[in-house]
Amino acid sequence: MSKTERWGVYEVALEGPRDGNPFLDVEVTADFSYKHRSVTVDGFYDGDGVYRLRFSPDTVGEWSYVTNSNVPELDGKRGTFACVQPHDGNHGPVNVAKQYHFAYADGTPYWQMGTTCYAWNHQGDDLEEQTLQTLAKAPFNKMRMCVFPKSYDYNRNEPEHYPFEGSLEHGFDFTRPNPVSFRHLEQRVQDLQKLGIQADLILFHSYDRWGFADMGEEADDRYLKYVVARLAAFSNIWWSFANEYDLMENKTMQDWDRFFKIVQENDPYQRLRSIHNCRGFYDHGKPWVTHCSIQRPNLDQVAEWRKTYGKPVVVDECCYEGNIDHGWGNITAQEMSHRFWEGTIHGGYVGHGETYCHPEDTLWWSKGGVLHGESPERIAFLVKIMEEGPHGLDHFKLNWDAPCLGQHGEYYLLYFGIKQPAFKKLALPEDGEFTVEIIDTWNMTITKLDGEYSGEIRVDLPAKQYIAVRIRRV
Amino acid sequence: MSKTERWGVYEVALEGPRDGNPFLDVEVTADFSYKHRSVTVDGFYDGDGVYRLRFSPDTVGEWSYVTNSNVPELDGKRGTFACVQPHDGNHGPVNVAKQYHFAYADGTPYWQMGTTCYAWNHQGDDLEEQTLQTLAKAPFNKMRMCVFPKSYDYNRNEPEHYPFEGSLEHGFDFTRPNPVSFRHLEQRVQDLQKLGIQADLILFHSYDRWGFADMGEEADDRYLKYVVARLAAFSNIWWSFANEYDLMENKTMQDWDRFFKIVQENDPYQRLRSIHNCRGFYDHGKPWVTHCSIQRPNLDQVAEWRKTYGKPVVVDECCYEGNIDHGWGNITAQEMSHRFWEGTIHGGYVGHGETYCHPEDTLWWSKGGVLHGESPERIAFLVKIMEEGPHGLDHFKLNWDAPCLGQHGEYYLLYFGIKQPAFKKLALPEDGEFTVEIIDTWNMTITKLDGEYSGEIRVDLPAKQYIAVRIRRV
């Protein structure tokens, strides 16, 4: 019996009709069963007469399946496979945990430290391989990336593959997805998975010269179902319904609501779902939104957004480290590192991106390649600190100007940001003893103060910017 | 005939009763007349049987006066004096000009660059003289200072004089102002005037251990009339009704409205009137408010506040350069300089303050003394640049991320703040030629680009923070 590890992908490939338009004409699903439980998944046409059904089992044991189709040759096919223990390092998909946080399916905390290379998967193998090599050494565990190619400043090259049959010159047939393009996308999603990186897949965006931003309702909905049928089984998939949804002039709020519902109805695994804004937010309180995906530079608002929406807050875009002309793409490494700390201390998660001018316009934010900035090292330092602390921390204030991420009585991580206090008075619990460490978040040093502390204390600080204090119960 | 210069102070001193309580019992006013125009001013009791009437003439020529009183010996006194041309450098009082700006009475633009030493006038002559020496070399042309002494962190010393008769131990008699204290205050106001510095006199504040923050309506109102009678004639007086009005728990919005009206009714010169907040703003749209006095760190909002209130916006408190523990008192010199530029470019005015830890707690912000910071030099550089440009500039944007203070077609001052663009594309008018200068606001350099420019241009920039660009029609 064939074996697939827990949270891996079991795939059934079947030969079927090639005539007509198989994308429109043929329906095929499969019921995957473990004991009395059954999960229905949609199949998809992969070109060349091949139909595939993908399933990601979440339970170890023997699974069986049977197909259903409006085409006899795809109907009633049966099989079994064994779902076995995952290999070390496969923690399963990421889900919301402790209301404002994330964890892998096996309970391991997931500290979201994302980056953005919108169109890295449309750059050809040389650059894409280089991007993967860079990611292997970088601290990021999430990548924001687009299904569709992107047309925007610094980013005008034609993609290697188009998501639909056709050409820029003669137009595209939105009834015929291009399997080559999607196989390539899946390869890149799996490449990320091997590196432990979540793929926050952006389903729509407005930076378009091919027509993919304006395909019409019917094609939009069919496209979503096709993407879900192909990709939902990969456990590192997150669905991002749009980048800057509010810049897509021809889509209404009703469209976005419908898109969420379509994916919610068709995704057997309920992968994470979000939508990213330019100006006004989509209402992240709607029940189908799993977490906030926000573009804003003011990370001190994260605590407010947590309260408003009652969900994890991911500020996927807080400007990019770089020096291009656009105001969203020219903050310093210090400022980027600061915004990660600011967002974290307010109880949220932050996303990175990089936009340094480059002679060939190879900017990380759009194309990937190599990183030139100084913030990733600091973000790695932050990850390390977060991993050393408890999971599911709350944001509160130790006093009015000491924002803190912590667990009352146990753990306090304070961050003073662009301020440069020479000292701070803090009130720790009277019971028990605490260690106090001064963290220079820019220079990445941790200095432990001698002794142990409790009650009212005065902590001398280096009177410079970007200083944090970590206080832990002994 | 005695002479007083235009916008100077002509004073009439009269002997009168000492018995009873002259502050309550005696009323004296004078009508000062020039041709058919008459201006009534209130006199005040200055102790030791002396009553004074102060008048600041705004018109050159011969003035006469006659007194009116409920006491015969102060009634019907007459005199004349000549109002002569002011000496060089006396531009008269500051008023609102061009809706969002300020100018002296003689039309000279006034670029508000204020500082704050709340209680410098309560520190004794040695420190006060040192403060004046510091101010003589500093760029500031406005001082925020309190009539009452202040009781707050770093600021617990008893004042030299109390504003009312009495003592901390036995309480104060709010019906008996202390002339010694007020004479001292007037001396300091005049010392500032000699240095060309406006005195933004804070009439109430909550940092109090003597009872001056909670004297009751009757005493509050009488106090205001006394202050106006004594001080309104000094042409560098601005009335600031409170520092952090909203922290004064025992005063209502009706109290503040009444205070404004009392001063408006009693001040013959209609000196500038404002009120400063901690959290929520007083409604600066009310007709008796001449300009907004704001505490906020986010200077990019200045353009919004201009629109909301239609008046000059002065951000009197945007945090202080320093390193004390309080979050409002530990920004870097870079950040302070940046906030001045940010507020200026958005069409407003900003205030300075300094709070570096000091072995004797002599912090500029409360006590004066000497300046330790690095922002004043940058503020002086900004003043120089503003003085070189036209008066009455507007805030607009040359594109979405190029905030600009300018005059369409003539003058553009852009500032990129904490961003570090390597270049910027700008659209100048097609007609005429413009010079382009790159200003490093922190290093205080101005680099003029070769040649002259018009239409669409690309300006290469140093890809660092705190850069401005000045574009002027040739």
Contacts between the chains, C-beta under 8 A, distances in Angstrom:
chain1	res1	chain2	res2	distance
A	323	B	420	5.1
A	323	B	421	6.1
A	323	B	422	4.2
A	323	B	463	4.2
A	324	B	421	6.8
A	324	B	422	6.8
A	325	B	421	5.1
A	325	B	422	7.3
A	325	B	423	5.5
A	325	B	424	5.2
A	325	B	425	6.2
A	326	B	401	6.5
A	326	B	421	8.0
A	327	B	400	7.1
A	327	B	401	2.8
A	327	B	402	8.0
A	327	B	419	6.0
A	327	B	421	7.9
A	328	B	401	7.6
A	330	B	416	7.9
A	330	B	419	4.6
A	330	B	420	5.1
A	330	B	421	4.7
A	330	B	422	7.6
A	330	B	463	7.9
A	331	B	418	6.9
A	331	B	419	6.4
A	331	B	420	7.2
A	332	B	418	7.2
A	332	B	420	5.7
A	332	B	465	6.4
A	335	B	418	6.1
A	357	B	422	4.9
A	357	B	423	7.7
A	357	B	463	7.9
A	400	B	327	7.1
A	401	B	326	6.5
A	401	B	327	2.8
A	401	B	328	7.6
A	402	B	327	8.0
A	416	B	330	7.9
A	418	B	331	6.9
A	418	B	332	7.2
A	418	B	335	6.1
A	419	B	327	6.0
A	419	B	330	4.6
A	419	B	331	6.4
A	420	B	323	5.1
A	420	B	330	5.1
A	420	B	331	7.2
A	420	B	332	5.7
A	421	B	323	6.1
A	421	B	324	6.8
A	421	B	325	5.1
A	421	B	326	8.0
A	421	B	327	7.9
A	421	B	330	4.6
A	422	B	323	4.2
A	422	B	324	6.8
A	422	B	325	7.3
A	422	B	330	7.6
A	422	B	357	4.9
A	423	B	325	5.5
A	423	B	357	7.8
A	424	B	325	5.2
A	425	B	325	6.3
A	463	B	323	4.2
A	463	B	330	7.9
A	463	B	357	7.9
A	465	B	332	6.4
